[in-house]
Each structure stands twice: as structure tokens, then as C-alpha cells.
Amino acid sequence: MTVPKAHDTLARCPLFAIAAAFAVAAVSLIAAVGAGATASAQPPATAPHQPLAERPLRMEKDIAAFEVADRKAAPPRHAVLLTGASTLRMWKHAAEALAPHPVINRGFGGSYTTEVLGYMDRITLPYEPRVVVFHCGANDVAAGDPPAAPLGRIRRYHERLRATCPDTAVVFMTATLAPVRRAKWPQLAELNRGVADLCRGGRNVWLVDINVALNGPDGEPRSGHYLPDDLHPSEQGYVAIAAVLKPAVDAAWQATAAAFADRPSGQ
């Protein structure tokens, strides 16, 4: 009689088969968990940046609201026009700060230079401004565009303005080196250098560095000059901005006096 070997007997045992199945399943589960842990340790994939120039304009509702307001009460012609992003939009006392010059505030929150340029025919040129105060570009950089992209659009804005309103003066405000955007400061500084180059040697063009008003000599934010969001100026910050901006606006107004002598402001 042939005596079965021990492993043959165990292989035919139902309990052994069940135990073996559980062992295989356990090993598979451990392997799967390990693979999942490895996968979760990897940083999530990010979508490639879509240049702002390829995105649709987003601010139709804001621009339409400006147009409705203009139809209800015509804004002054040949005034100081503020155009750009939320730092201008949120400046509640801009008219008082820039008095006695008439002021039209057409800042709209979160705007990109694509939009200031794209809506130019509706919220810049119709006003025939005597002085334009321009503050936009930082949002472009924060959204992922390289500094050269908003700089190119700022140049095109300036060229179009010159072609249509050749006597209009422009005061560019630097992009804000806000604390919340510290990681982007090198790119924002590059944008500011580009705008400075644009202004250098230009006719009736000024550049105002508002960072000296909001930040100290060490680059750190001045106490109380930003809102809690560390992005927008506080009331104290706006007072400091007005102190460095108003002299440039005054100079731009004076420089255009002869050209606008027969075009009184407010009419």
C-alpha cells in the first residue's frame, strides 16, 4: 500500500485549501495597499497652464454695469480715468484723494490685462481721458502667465491709447508686492522693470512705485497698510498710495494743459 505524502494529504484537506486562499488574498491586499500608499505619496498632477490670452473674457457683467451707470449719469469727459484691477476698484476715496481733478473709477476686481485691453473700446476710449492711471498685471502673473505676457498687453494698451487719444497722459502704478504673493515677487519685480523700460523716455508717461508706500525699505509690509487678506491696501495703505501717486497725476495734468485747453474737463 502506498502511503500518501504529508503535503498531498494537506493539499486535499478542505481546511487547508481555505487557509491557503485566505493567505493569498492577504498577500494581494497588502500589495495593493502598498501600491496605493506609494501612489498617494506622489504629488497630484496639475493641469498645464492655459495662457490668459487663450481664455475668454470674464467680466461682461461688470462692464455692462459701467455702461448702464454711464447712461444714467454721464461721467465727466477729459478726466482722470482709473483703469485696472481691484486695488483701484476698492479705492473708495479716490476722487477725494486726487481732487481737484475729476475722476472716473473703472477698476474691476480680479481683472487681467487681457480684459483691460479687451474692454478698452468700452471703458477707456469713450471717456477721452486726459490722464489714465493704469494698475494691472499682477493678477496675470499670479494666474501663471510669465511677466512678458502682461507686459506685452500693457504695451498694446498704451499703443492703442496713443493712436486714438494722442494727447492723453498715462500714469502707470507698479504691480504690488503684496505679502500673500511673496512667492511671485521675483516675477512681479520683472514685470515692474519692464513697465519702467516702457516709461523711460516716453512722452507724457509716468511710473509710480506704490510699493514704497505699502512696504518698508526691507520689502516687508508696513504695519496696518494691508487688509487681513494681505493683498489689498487698507485705508491707511490708500492714504500712503495717494501720497506718492498724486504728485504724478498733478504733473500729468499740468503736462496736458495746452493740449486740452479747448477741451474743458467735465464736459
Secondary structure, DSSP 8 states (H G I E B T S, - for coil): -----HHHHHHH-HHHHHHHHHHHHHHHHHHHHHHHHHHHHS---------GGGS----HHHHHHHHHHHHHS---SS-EEEEESHHHHT-TTHHHHTTTS-EEEEE-TT--HHHHHHTHHHHTGGG--SEEEEE--HHHHHTT--THHHHHHHHHHHHHHHHH-TT-EEEEE-----GGGGGGHHHHHHHHHHHHHHHTT-TTEEEE-THHHHB-TTS-B-TTSB-TTSSSB-HHHHHHHHHHHHHHHHHHHHHTTTTTTTS-TT-
